[in-house]
Amino acid sequence: MSESVSVENKERAPQKPPLSVARIAGEILAGTSTGVAVALPLACVSASLFHEEDCFGIGKLVSALVIFISVFPMVYGPASAIGVYFVGNSADETGSFLWTLGCGFAGGLAIMGMRGVIHSFYWSYWFPSVPGWASVPLVLLILPLMTTCAFNLTRRYKEPPSS
């Protein structure tokens, strides 16, 4: 009886596809590029809408950068999750869109909450000679890594493979 139960469980349980380094790298790259591609134009459009006087040059650039820094994590997280999901959902694999998107939102909130802590404590205390802009690559990679982990924890075959 125990053999028949274990055979039934093996047949019912969907097997996870093997991890691929190329697929994970593609998910991270797609998450990063989609996040930047969505956040940058949104920041520029927002800066031009909220800038009342007709100003060219440095004033518009500064306002765009301020809005970009303020809006970036909240837009970058979900956009990164969408990029990761589109690449991860290709071929015969799929994963949970809600987990991936939820991790993007949670990561965006975490980055917004930790932005001041990271800048003030980490950079100024431990590495006073490192400029503040050096944390940008860290922020650009945290959200795609989080969403990639969330997608790959929930991934499965679209159709269970036949044995």
C-alpha positions in Angstrom: 0.0 0.0 0.0 2.8 2.4 0.8 4.2 2.0 -2.7 0.9 2.9 -4.4 0.5 6.0 -2.2 4.1 7.2 -3.0 3.5 6.5 -6.7 0.2 8.5 -6.6 1.9 11.4 -4.8 4.7 11.5 -7.3 2.2 11.7 -10.1 0.1 14.4 -8.4 2.9 16.6 -7.3 4.0 18.9 -10.1 7.7 18.7 -10.6 9.7 21.9 -10.6 11.8 22.5 -13.7 15.5 22.7 -13.2 17.1 26.1 -12.6 19.0 27.7 -15.5 21.6 30.3 -14.9 20.8 31.8 -18.3 17.1 32.1 -17.4 17.9 33.7 -14.0 20.3 36.1 -15.5 17.7 37.0 -18.1 15.1 37.6 -15.4 17.4 39.9 -13.5 18.4 41.8 -16.7 14.8 42.1 -17.8 13.7 43.2 -14.4 16.3 45.9 -14.2 15.8 47.2 -17.8 12.0 47.2 -17.5 12.1 49.0 -14.2 14.4 51.7 -15.5 12.5 51.9 -18.8 9.3 52.6 -17.0 10.6 54.8 -14.1 12.7 57.2 -16.1 10.1 58.4 -18.6 7.5 58.6 -15.8 9.9 60.8 -13.8 10.6 63.0 -16.7 6.8 63.4 -17.5 6.1 64.1 -13.9 8.8 66.7 -13.7 7.5 68.5 -16.8 3.9 68.4 -15.5 4.7 69.7 -12.0 7.2 72.3 -13.2 5.0 75.4 -13.5 7.4 78.0 -15.1 8.8 77.5 -18.5 12.4 76.7 -17.5 15.1 74.9 -19.5 18.4 73.6 -18.4 19.5 72.8 -14.8 16.2 73.7 -13.1 14.2 71.1 -15.1 17.0 68.5 -14.6 17.1 69.0 -10.8 13.3 68.8 -10.5 13.3 65.6 -12.7 16.0 64.1 -10.5 14.1 64.9 -7.3 10.9 63.4 -8.6 12.8 60.4 -10.0 14.4 59.8 -6.6 11.1 60.1 -4.8 9.0 58.0 -7.2 11.6 55.6 -8.4 11.3 52.8 -5.8 7.5 52.6 -6.0 7.5 52.5 -9.8 10.7 50.5 -10.2 9.5 47.6 -8.0 6.3 46.6 -9.8 7.9 47.3 -13.3 10.8 45.1 -12.3 8.4 42.4 -11.2 6.6 42.5 -14.6 9.9 42.2 -16.5 11.0 39.2 -14.4 7.6 37.5 -14.8 7.6 37.9 -18.6 11.0 36.3 -19.0 10.3 33.6 -16.4 6.9 32.8 -17.8 8.4 31.9 -21.2 8.6 28.4 -22.7 7.0 25.7 -20.5 7.5 27.3 -17.1 5.2 29.6 -15.1 5.2 31.1 -11.7 3.0 33.1 -9.4 2.4 36.6 -10.7 1.0 37.8 -7.4 4.0 36.6 -5.4 6.4 38.3 -7.9 4.4 41.5 -8.0 3.9 41.5 -4.2 7.7 41.1 -3.7 8.2 44.0 -6.1 5.9 46.2 -4.0 7.4 45.1 -0.7 10.9 45.7 -2.1 9.9 49.2 -3.2 8.5 50.0 0.2 11.6 48.6 1.9 13.9 50.6 -0.3 11.9 53.8 0.4 12.0 53.1 4.1 15.7 52.1 4.2 16.9 54.8 1.8 17.8 57.2 4.6 19.1 54.5 6.9 21.4 53.1 4.2 22.7 56.5 3.2 23.2 57.9 6.7 24.4 54.9 8.6 26.1 52.6 6.1 27.8 55.0 3.8 28.7 57.8 6.1 29.7 55.7 9.1 31.5 52.7 7.7 32.7 54.2 4.4 33.0 58.0 4.7 35.1 58.3 1.5 32.5 56.5 -0.6 30.1 58.9 -2.3 26.3 58.5 -1.8 25.6 57.8 -5.5 27.6 54.5 -5.1 24.4 52.9 -3.6 22.6 53.2 -6.9 23.8 49.8 -8.3 22.8 48.2 -5.0 19.3 49.6 -5.3 19.1 48.7 -9.0 19.9 45.1 -8.2 18.0 44.5 -5.0 14.5 44.6 -6.5 15.1 42.4 -9.5 16.9 39.9 -7.2 13.9 39.9 -4.8 11.4 39.4 -7.6 13.5 36.8 -9.3 13.6 34.8 -6.0 9.9 35.2 -5.5 9.2 34.0 -9.1 11.6 31.0 -8.9 10.2 29.9 -5.5 6.8 29.5 -7.1 7.7 28.3 -10.6 6.4 25.1 -12.0 5.7 23.5 -15.4 2.7 24.9 -17.3 1.8 21.3 -18.2 3.1 18.5 -16.0 5.7 16.5 -17.9 4.6 13.0 -18.8 6.8 10.2 -17.6 
